[in-house]
Amino acid sequence: MDGEAKRGAATQGLHRVVVIGAGFGGLAAIQTLRRAPVRLSVVDRQNYHLFQPLLYQVATAGLNPSDISGPIRRILRQQRNADILLADVVGIDLARRTVILADGELGYDSLIIAAGATHSYFDHPEWEEFAPGLKSIEDALVIRRKVLLAFEIAERETDEARRREWLTFVIVGGGPTGVELAGTLRDVARMTLARDFRHIDPASARVILIEGSPRVLPSYVEQLSESAKRQLETLGVEVRSGVHVTGIDAEGVWIGSERIKARTVLWAAGVSASPLGRMMGVPLDRAGRVIVEPDLTIAGYPEVYVIGDLAHAEQDGRPVPGVAPAAAQMGKHAARSILRALGGKPREPFRYVDKGSLATIGRGAAVAQIGRLKISGFFAWLLWLFVHIFFLIGFRNRLFVMIQWAWSYISYDRGARLITGRAEGPLVHGLTESRLPSTTQAEAIK
């Protein structure tokens, strides 16, 4: 009997745990079960774990995808009780305790669902074509291509009005992702691209941040929201709060009756839970999240745990926030609950411990809210930097990111400025209609 057959025989009869999704919550659950006497199956449609808080750095050409992600098989290489399946989950049969895959089925004794979230365009799915969101590496590369091509097309454009459209960037949503995108885009325009073009001044690029609530970073205390706004405005970002986008097309956005012409619109305004929740026929909230019991299980199905962005869990009358630390804590709790149940011990309710919030705004600018400590500016940025590097998966990732950021800080360079993939839609239209300015026109522009 070979090694694989021996391992298969040894795991027969063990409690089978299936984990759907290897994000922050799923990975925390998997690693908590690393020494448990269980048969563990990890199902994910991607073969890598993504450190999503730094995804905007890929979108703005600061980091490469491999800097913030790692193969699941490498991360779990030493975890002998875990099998990794690259598969697409298309349904869950709660009655039969079966996960339905696109190419088969998978039975379970306990199930942890950590399927995450996707974009929400607030009943306007047609906007997605013109305003990409940021949830995956593919999204980040689309945004990177869109942003860099806008500068390239502006370089060739001879009509001043249309050049201004290509050099206008609108970000919809003033939460952490929107704030980080807006501030970093201004840094890219002011610093990184300042000497790269001959016929345009990249620093003249207009970045507009639109937030529907009265202030940016609405989940932070008002003091830090105001500080974030001031730091954004110091960078040159136009902050528009208390207004709502009513239309988006290939040439800009509508705010009520006001029209902003912009060829690059990015979406950071809303998220919707994974459609997997709706497939199960269980109670959901308005955002499509599964309403869970205090121990994170589904009512009537104590063997099924829902964690992370897909879970609607309440604590002290308020929903647990959909952030990475909460997902990781949920994952650990679900795994420990399974172990308690196997040991004949009673279940315990989940308690989220808020360890603070960090949001970067640009080079040397950030806000931090950690308990009673509220700081902003350079020291908040340093704290943000080291916290994010510390939690990256793998020593190589941490070392590479540290070196790259140190170099970027010294040189103002962002080395991942590659335009990959095919330009489509309005970008092709812009390229075919633009032409290189003459020497006289170029001097006038400068």
URVEN-V643186 format. One record per backbone hydrogen bond with DSSP energy under -0.5 kcal/mol. NH is the residue of the N-H (numbers start at 1). CO is the residue of the C=O. E is the energy in kcal/mol with one decimal. If there is no record, write none. Layout:
nh->NH co->CO e->E
nh->NH co->CO e->E
This chain:
nh->6 co->2 e->-2.3
nh->7 co->3 e->-2.3
nh->8 co->4 e->-2.4
nh->9 co->5 e->-2.4
nh->10 co->6 e->-2.3
nh->11 co->7 e->-1.5
nh->12 co->8 e->-0.7
nh->12 co->9 e->-0.6
nh->14 co->11 e->-2.0
nh->15 co->37 e->-0.6
nh->17 co->15 e->-0.6
nh->17 co->39 e->-2.6
nh->18 co->110 e->-2.3
nh->19 co->41 e->-2.9
nh->20 co->18 e->-0.5
nh->20 co->112 e->-2.8
nh->21 co->19 e->-0.7
nh->21 co->43 e->-3.1
nh->27 co->23 e->-2.6
nh->28 co->24 e->-1.8
nh->29 co->25 e->-2.1
nh->30 co->26 e->-2.6
nh->31 co->27 e->-2.6
nh->32 co->28 e->-1.6
nh->33 co->29 e->-1.3
nh->33 co->30 e->-0.5
nh->34 co->31 e->-1.2
nh->36 co->33 e->-1.3
nh->38 co->36 e->-2.2
nh->39 co->15 e->-3.0
nh->40 co->38 e->-0.7
nh->40 co->81 e->-2.1
nh->41 co->17 e->-2.8
nh->42 co->83 e->-3.3
nh->43 co->19 e->-2.9
nh->43 co->41 e->-0.5
nh->44 co->85 e->-2.0
nh->49 co->70 e->-2.9
nh->51 co->68 e->-3.2
nh->52 co->50 e->-1.5
nh->54 co->51 e->-1.6
nh->55 co->52 e->-2.3
nh->57 co->54 e->-1.1
nh->58 co->54 e->-0.8
nh->58 co->55 e->-0.7
nh->59 co->55 e->-1.9
nh->60 co->56 e->-1.4
nh->61 co->58 e->-1.5
nh->62 co->57 e->-3.0
nh->63 co->57 e->-1.4
nh->67 co->64 e->-1.7
nh->68 co->64 e->-0.6
nh->68 co->65 e->-1.1
nh->69 co->66 e->-0.6
nh->70 co->49 e->-1.8
nh->72 co->47 e->-2.3
nh->73 co->47 e->-0.5
nh->75 co->71 e->-2.2
nh->76 co->72 e->-2.3
nh->77 co->74 e->-1.2
nh->79 co->76 e->-1.4
nh->80 co->78 e->-1.2
nh->82 co->79 e->-1.5
nh->83 co->40 e->-2.6
nh->85 co->42 e->-3.5
nh->85 co->83 e->-0.5
nh->86 co->84 e->-0.5
nh->87 co->44 e->-1.5
nh->87 co->85 e->-1.0
nh->89 co->87 e->-0.6
nh->90 co->88 e->-0.5
nh->90 co->100 e->-2.5
nh->91 co->100 e->-1.3
nh->93 co->98 e->-2.9
nh->94 co->92 e->-0.9
nh->97 co->93 e->-0.8
nh->98 co->93 e->-2.1
nh->99 co->106 e->-3.4
nh->100 co->91 e->-2.7
nh->100 co->98 e->-0.5
nh->101 co->99 e->-0.6
nh->101 co->104 e->-3.0
nh->102 co->88 e->-2.1
nh->104 co->101 e->-1.1
nh->106 co->99 e->-2.2
nh->108 co->97 e->-1.8
nh->109 co->16 e->-3.0
nh->110 co->16 e->-2.2
nh->111 co->303 e->-2.8
nh->112 co->18 e->-2.8
nh->113 co->111 e->-0.5
nh->113 co->305 e->-3.3
nh->114 co->20 e->-2.7
nh->114 co->112 e->-0.7
nh->118 co->272 e->-3.9
nh->120 co->270 e->-1.7
nh->124 co->121 e->-0.6
nh->127 co->124 e->-2.1
nh->128 co->125 e->-1.2
nh->129 co->126 e->-0.6
nh->130 co->127 e->-1.3
nh->131 co->127 e->-1.9
nh->132 co->265 e->-0.5
nh->140 co->136 e->-2.2
nh->141 co->137 e->-2.3
nh->142 co->138 e->-1.9
nh->143 co->139 e->-2.4
nh->144 co->140 e->-2.6
nh->145 co->141 e->-2.3
nh->146 co->142 e->-2.4
nh->147 co->143 e->-2.8
nh->148 co->144 e->-2.5
nh->149 co->145 e->-2.3
nh->150 co->146 e->-1.4
nh->151 co->147 e->-1.3
nh->152 co->148 e->-1.8
nh->153 co->149 e->-3.0
nh->154 co->150 e->-2.2
nh->155 co->151 e->-1.8
nh->156 co->152 e->-0.9
nh->156 co->153 e->-0.7
nh->157 co->153 e->-1.2
nh->160 co->158 e->-0.6
nh->163 co->159 e->-2.4
nh->164 co->160 e->-2.2
nh->165 co->161 e->-1.4
nh->166 co->162 e->-1.8
nh->167 co->163 e->-1.6
nh->168 co->165 e->-1.2
nh->169 co->206 e->-3.4
nh->170 co->264 e->-2.4
nh->171 co->208 e->-3.1
nh->172 co->170 e->-0.5
nh->172 co->266 e->-2.9
nh->173 co->171 e->-0.7
nh->173 co->210 e->-3.6
nh->179 co->175 e->-2.7
nh->180 co->176 e->-2.6
nh->181 co->177 e->-2.5
nh->182 co->178 e->-2.6
nh->183 co->179 e->-2.5
nh->184 co->180 e->-2.1
nh->185 co->181 e->-2.5
nh->186 co->182 e->-1.8
nh->187 co->183 e->-1.8
nh->188 co->184 e->-2.7
nh->189 co->185 e->-2.5
nh->190 co->186 e->-2.9
nh->191 co->187 e->-2.8
nh->192 co->187 e->-1.2
nh->193 co->188 e->-2.6
nh->196 co->193 e->-1.6
nh->197 co->193 e->-0.6
nh->202 co->200 e->-0.7
nh->204 co->201 e->-2.3
nh->205 co->202 e->-2.1
nh->206 co->167 e->-2.8
nh->207 co->205 e->-0.5
nh->207 co->236 e->-0.5
nh->208 co->169 e->-3.1
nh->208 co->206 e->-0.5
nh->209 co->238 e->-3.1
nh->210 co->171 e->-2.8
nh->210 co->208 e->-0.5
nh->211 co->240 e->-2.7
nh->217 co->174 e->-3.3
nh->220 co->217 e->-2.0
nh->224 co->221 e->-0.6
nh->225 co->221 e->-2.1
nh->226 co->222 e->-2.6
nh->227 co->223 e->-1.7
nh->228 co->224 e->-2.8
nh->229 co->225 e->-2.2
nh->230 co->226 e->-2.3
nh->231 co->227 e->-2.5
nh->232 co->228 e->-2.5
nh->233 co->229 e->-2.5
nh->234 co->230 e->-2.2
nh->235 co->231 e->-1.5
nh->236 co->232 e->-0.8
nh->236 co->233 e->-0.5
nh->237 co->232 e->-2.5
nh->238 co->207 e->-3.0
nh->239 co->237 e->-0.7
nh->240 co->209 e->-3.3
nh->240 co->238 e->-0.6
nh->241 co->239 e->-0.6
nh->242 co->211 e->-1.1
nh->242 co->213 e->-2.2
nh->243 co->211 e->-1.4
nh->246 co->254 e->-3.0
nh->247 co->254 e->-1.1
nh->249 co->252 e->-2.5
nh->252 co->249 e->-1.2
nh->253 co->260 e->-2.2
nh->254 co->247 e->-2.9
nh->255 co->258 e->-2.9
nh->256 co->254 e->-0.5
nh->258 co->255 e->-2.2
nh->260 co->253 e->-2.7
nh->261 co->259 e->-0.6
nh->262 co->251 e->-1.2
nh->262 co->260 e->-0.6
nh->263 co->165 e->-2.2
nh->264 co->168 e->-1.1
nh->265 co->130 e->-0.7
nh->265 co->263 e->-0.5
nh->266 co->170 e->-2.9
nh->267 co->132 e->-2.6
nh->268 co->172 e->-3.2
nh->268 co->266 e->-0.5
nh->272 co->118 e->-3.3
nh->273 co->287 e->-1.8
nh->274 co->116 e->-1.9
nh->277 co->274 e->-1.6
nh->279 co->275 e->-1.3
nh->280 co->276 e->-0.7
nh->280 co->277 e->-0.9
nh->281 co->278 e->-0.8
nh->282 co->277 e->-0.7
nh->285 co->289 e->-2.2
nh->288 co->285 e->-1.9
nh->290 co->310 e->-3.0
nh->291 co->283 e->-2.2
nh->292 co->290 e->-0.7
nh->292 co->312 e->-1.7
nh->293 co->297 e->-3.3
nh->296 co->293 e->-2.5
nh->298 co->301 e->-0.9
nh->298 co->304 e->-1.6
nh->301 co->298 e->-2.7
nh->304 co->301 e->-2.1
nh->305 co->111 e->-3.3
nh->305 co->303 e->-0.5
nh->306 co->296 e->-2.4
nh->307 co->113 e->-2.5
nh->310 co->307 e->-0.9
nh->311 co->308 e->-1.7
nh->312 co->290 e->-3.4
nh->313 co->311 e->-0.8
nh->315 co->318 e->-3.4
nh->318 co->315 e->-1.6
nh->320 co->313 e->-3.2
nh->323 co->321 e->-1.8
nh->327 co->323 e->-2.1
nh->328 co->324 e->-2.5
nh->329 co->325 e->-2.2
nh->330 co->326 e->-2.4
nh->331 co->327 e->-2.4
nh->332 co->328 e->-2.1
nh->333 co->329 e->-2.2
nh->334 co->330 e->-2.7
nh->335 co->331 e->-2.1
nh->336 co->332 e->-2.5
nh->337 co->333 e->-2.4
nh->338 co->334 e->-1.9
nh->339 co->335 e->-1.9
nh->340 co->336 e->-2.5
nh->341 co->337 e->-2.5
nh->342 co->338 e->-2.2
nh->343 co->339 e->-1.5
nh->344 co->341 e->-1.4
nh->345 co->340 e->-3.1
nh->350 co->294 e->-3.1
nh->354 co->352 e->-0.7
nh->355 co->353 e->-0.7
nh->357 co->369 e->-2.7
nh->359 co->367 e->-2.3
nh->361 co->365 e->-3.0
nh->362 co->365 e->-1.7
nh->365 co->362 e->-2.2
nh->367 co->359 e->-2.5
nh->368 co->375 e->-2.9
nh->369 co->357 e->-3.0
nh->370 co->373 e->-2.7
nh->371 co->369 e->-0.5
nh->373 co->370 e->-2.3
nh->375 co->368 e->-2.0
nh->377 co->366 e->-2.4
nh->381 co->377 e->-1.8
nh->382 co->378 e->-2.5
nh->383 co->379 e->-2.1
nh->384 co->380 e->-2.5
nh->385 co->381 e->-2.7
nh->386 co->382 e->-2.4
nh->387 co->383 e->-2.3
nh->388 co->384 e->-2.2
nh->389 co->385 e->-2.1
nh->390 co->386 e->-2.3
nh->391 co->387 e->-1.6
nh->392 co->389 e->-1.1
nh->394 co->392 e->-0.5
nh->398 co->394 e->-1.7
nh->399 co->395 e->-2.7
nh->400 co->396 e->-2.7
nh->401 co->397 e->-2.5
nh->402 co->398 e->-2.4
nh->403 co->399 e->-2.3
nh->404 co->400 e->-2.7
nh->405 co->401 e->-2.8
nh->406 co->402 e->-2.3
nh->407 co->403 e->-2.4
nh->408 co->404 e->-2.5
nh->409 co->405 e->-2.4
nh->410 co->406 e->-1.8
nh->411 co->407 e->-3.1
nh->412 co->408 e->-2.2
nh->416 co->61 e->-1.7
nh->417 co->414 e->-0.6
nh->418 co->416 e->-2.1
nh->420 co->418 e->-0.9
nh->427 co->424 e->-1.7
nh->428 co->425 e->-0.5
nh->429 co->425 e->-1.8
nh->430 co->426 e->-2.3
nh->431 co->427 e->-2.3
nh->432 co->428 e->-2.4
nh->433 co->429 e->-1.4
nh->434 co->430 e->-1.1
nh->435 co->156 e->-1.3
nh->437 co->155 e->-0.5
nh->442 co->438 e->-2.7
nh->443 co->439 e->-2.1
nh->444 co->440 e->-1.9
nh->445 co->441 e->-2.3
nh->446 co->442 e->-2.2
